[in-house]
Amino acid sequence: MVHRFHLDDIYMAVDPCSASVHVLDEMAWEVIGRYEEKTREEIAAELSEKLGESPEEIGACYDQVTELKERGLLFAEDSFEPMAGELKKRTAGVVKALCLHVAHTCNLNCAYCFASQGKYHGERAVMSFEVGKQALDFLVAHSGSRRNLEVDFFGGEPLMNFDVVKRLVAYARSIEAEAGKRFRFTLTTNGMLIDDEVIDFANREMSNVVLSLDGRKEIHDRCRVDYAGRGSWDTVVPKFQRLVRARGGKNYYIRGTFTHANPDFLEDIKVMLDLGFTELSMEPVVCAEGDPAALTAEDLPVVLRQYEDLARLMLRREREGKPFTFYHYMLDLADGPCIYKRISGCGSGTEYMAVTPWGDLYPCHQFVGEEAFRLGDVWQGVTREDVREEFAACNVYAREECRTCWARLYCSGGCAANAYHATGSVRGVYEYGCELFRKRMECALMLQAARAMDGDGKA
């Protein structure tokens, strides 16, 4: 299987099974598109008329394509299926990351919130220090030989339980040396409670900070409101700017959500850039069909154009010396994930779990509150091996549709939570999300090609 695409004057072909990415001229692009269905002579005759090139030149191009095929760089066979699940077998029972739900409550009332305004379909609650401490002990005890461990402070709004967050970080730091571990912390916040203490603490202890902002004031304030219905944009933007300025180059993300109200989300990204933010992420909303926020079939071509125009904007700004990062376009073609990781999936329910305020374990934050997926708790560990095995079996070969998708080794089978909420099965396929992912990959690959041609060494 070879996937061809072009954006503007950059023609590309991706051979997923050899991990080869080819930047082509139009002739080679056309030859590859016909290579498996037609003979050398048929292709030469057809393209000679279409492109105005001699049959001899087109034949020579055909021979070069044949050479790439013989070298295993085009039309490579998929030989990876026997490896599916191998990585998870090797690391069975090993946990490397926890998402600590330190607050199942929130000071905003966002209309599209998958977490039911922080309650996760249950009662409002905050995590005690004792539960959080046990969660960290569980992580250390089940992390095997992994040295680097990740903990996300999540909600609801985690800063509504800031004292416990501080105490848990202090506890983790106190046991690092003896345990032979190193904790990497992330904080996700809506920004309402950011103050100087939060800024100092986050910039000292958090390897990454995720800041929720949907872009334009009218778009942000449409959904991200308090319980009196007042928008939060005017409150959080100055706080985010202060925090980012004080971070001194450390990792952060401005993380937005686009919905049916703003499929033209590039306009929101432009506002983020005007505000001085350069580390950006915009996520498509995932919600029930019929929800007013849900993206529709009519929105799809608009969204796909936004991704293309975003890539053009990124390239233009890079050439002007004003680069910015878009999370979904980050792609390492030289030293990216190994093939075992590419085919085995995200690790939810196996190496990554979410912890509720009561200490219950779930496969990830998007499954919290779904009792059928409760794995166990931080005292007894995983007691539902059937659930863990179900997630361990999720890989790119567990879904028939993935087998013929050119992007499968980039998405690793996609998000189990999105699949479940769209189809009722963790092995289902959320096709709308797949469409968006494939377009993002095309744009990311185009950016890599353009950078290589510009000679900046980033590709």
PEHUVEN-V623123 format. One record per backbone hydrogen bond with DSSP energy under -0.5 kcal/mol. CO is the residue of the C=O (numbers start at 1). NH is the residue of the N-H. If there is no record, write none. Layout:
co->CO nh->NH
co->CO nh->NH
This chain:
co->2 nh->4
co->3 nh->14
co->5 nh->12
co->7 nh->10
co->9 nh->11
co->10 nh->7
co->11 nh->24
co->12 nh->5
co->13 nh->22
co->14 nh->3
co->14 nh->16
co->15 nh->18
co->15 nh->19
co->15 nh->20
co->20 nh->15
co->22 nh->13
co->22 nh->24
co->24 nh->11
co->25 nh->29
co->26 nh->30
co->27 nh->31
co->28 nh->32
co->29 nh->33
co->30 nh->34
co->31 nh->34
co->31 nh->35
co->34 nh->37
co->34 nh->38
co->39 nh->43
co->40 nh->44
co->41 nh->45
co->42 nh->46
co->43 nh->47
co->44 nh->48
co->45 nh->49
co->46 nh->50
co->47 nh->51
co->47 nh->53
co->48 nh->52
co->54 nh->58
co->55 nh->59
co->56 nh->60
co->57 nh->61
co->58 nh->62
co->59 nh->63
co->60 nh->64
co->61 nh->65
co->62 nh->66
co->63 nh->67
co->64 nh->68
co->65 nh->69
co->66 nh->70
co->67 nh->71
co->68 nh->73
co->68 nh->74
co->69 nh->72
co->77 nh->79
co->80 nh->83
co->80 nh->84
co->81 nh->84
co->83 nh->86
co->85 nh->89
co->86 nh->90
co->87 nh->91
co->89 nh->92
co->91 nh->94
co->93 nh->95
co->96 nh->150
co->97 nh->353
co->98 nh->100
co->98 nh->152
co->99 nh->101
co->99 nh->355
co->100 nh->102
co->100 nh->154
co->102 nh->127
co->103 nh->105
co->104 nh->125
co->105 nh->156
co->105 nh->157
co->110 nh->113
co->113 nh->116
co->115 nh->120
co->116 nh->119
co->119 nh->122
co->125 nh->104
co->128 nh->132
co->129 nh->133
co->130 nh->134
co->131 nh->135
co->132 nh->136
co->133 nh->137
co->134 nh->138
co->135 nh->139
co->136 nh->140
co->137 nh->141
co->138 nh->142
co->140 nh->143
co->142 nh->95
co->143 nh->146
co->147 nh->149
co->147 nh->182
co->149 nh->184
co->150 nh->98
co->151 nh->186
co->152 nh->100
co->152 nh->154
co->153 nh->188
co->154 nh->102
co->154 nh->103
co->156 nh->155
co->156 nh->158
co->157 nh->160
co->158 nh->161
co->159 nh->162
co->161 nh->165
co->162 nh->166
co->163 nh->167
co->164 nh->168
co->165 nh->169
co->166 nh->170
co->167 nh->171
co->168 nh->172
co->169 nh->173
co->170 nh->174
co->171 nh->175
co->172 nh->175
co->172 nh->176
co->173 nh->177
co->175 nh->179
co->176 nh->180
co->176 nh->181
co->182 nh->149
co->183 nh->185
co->184 nh->151
co->185 nh->207
co->185 nh->208
co->186 nh->153
co->187 nh->189
co->187 nh->210
co->188 nh->158
co->189 nh->212
co->191 nh->194
co->195 nh->199
co->196 nh->200
co->197 nh->201
co->198 nh->202
co->199 nh->203
co->200 nh->204
co->201 nh->205
co->202 nh->206
co->205 nh->185
co->205 nh->207
co->208 nh->187
co->209 nh->211
co->209 nh->253
co->210 nh->189
co->210 nh->212
co->211 nh->213
co->211 nh->255
co->214 nh->216
co->216 nh->220
co->217 nh->221
co->219 nh->222
co->219 nh->223
co->220 nh->223
co->220 nh->224
co->223 nh->111
co->223 nh->225
co->224 nh->232
co->225 nh->109
co->226 nh->229
co->230 nh->226
co->232 nh->235
co->232 nh->236
co->233 nh->237
co->235 nh->239
co->236 nh->240
co->237 nh->241
co->238 nh->242
co->239 nh->243
co->240 nh->244
co->241 nh->245
co->242 nh->246
co->243 nh->247
co->244 nh->247
co->244 nh->248
co->245 nh->248
co->247 nh->250
co->253 nh->211
co->253 nh->255
co->254 nh->256
co->254 nh->281
co->255 nh->213
co->256 nh->283
co->258 nh->285
co->259 nh->262
co->260 nh->263
co->263 nh->265
co->264 nh->267
co->265 nh->268
co->265 nh->269
co->266 nh->270
co->267 nh->271
co->268 nh->272
co->269 nh->273
co->270 nh->274
co->271 nh->275
co->272 nh->277
co->273 nh->276
co->278 nh->280
co->278 nh->325
co->279 nh->254
co->280 nh->327
co->281 nh->256
co->283 nh->258
co->288 nh->291
co->291 nh->294
co->293 nh->260
co->296 nh->300
co->297 nh->301
co->299 nh->303
co->300 nh->304
co->301 nh->305
co->302 nh->306
co->303 nh->307
co->304 nh->308
co->305 nh->309
co->306 nh->310
co->307 nh->311
co->308 nh->312
co->309 nh->313
co->310 nh->314
co->311 nh->315
co->312 nh->316
co->313 nh->317
co->314 nh->318
co->315 nh->319
co->316 nh->320
co->317 nh->322
co->318 nh->321
co->325 nh->280
co->326 nh->329
co->327 nh->330
co->329 nh->331
co->331 nh->333
co->332 nh->336
co->338 nh->342
co->339 nh->343
co->340 nh->344
co->341 nh->345
co->343 nh->396
co->347 nh->350
co->347 nh->351
co->347 nh->352
co->351 nh->96
co->351 nh->97
co->352 nh->349
co->353 nh->99
co->354 nh->362
co->355 nh->101
co->356 nh->359
co->357 nh->128
co->359 nh->378
co->360 nh->356
co->361 nh->375
co->361 nh->376
co->362 nh->354
co->363 nh->349
co->364 nh->367
co->364 nh->368
co->365 nh->368
co->367 nh->370
co->369 nh->371
co->370 nh->373
co->371 nh->374
co->373 nh->363
co->375 nh->383
co->375 nh->384
co->376 nh->361
co->377 nh->381
co->381 nh->377
co->381 nh->383
co->383 nh->385
co->384 nh->387
co->384 nh->388
co->385 nh->389
co->386 nh->390
co->387 nh->391
co->388 nh->392
co->389 nh->393
co->391 nh->394
co->393 nh->395
co->395 nh->398
co->398 nh->400
co->399 nh->402
co->399 nh->403
co->400 nh->403
co->401 nh->404
co->402 nh->405
co->404 nh->406
co->405 nh->408
co->407 nh->410
co->407 nh->411
co->408 nh->412
co->411 nh->414
co->414 nh->416
co->415 nh->419
co->416 nh->420
co->417 nh->421
co->418 nh->422
co->419 nh->423
co->419 nh->425
co->420 nh->424
co->425 nh->428
co->429 nh->431
co->430 nh->434
co->431 nh->435
co->432 nh->436
co->433 nh->437
co->434 nh->438
co->435 nh->439
co->436 nh->440
co->437 nh->441
co->438 nh->442
co->439 nh->443
co->440 nh->444
co->441 nh->445
co->442 nh->446
co->443 nh->447
co->444 nh->448
co->445 nh->449
co->446 nh->450
co->447 nh->451
co->448 nh->452
co->449 nh->453
co->450 nh->454
co->451 nh->455
co->451 nh->456
co->452 nh->455
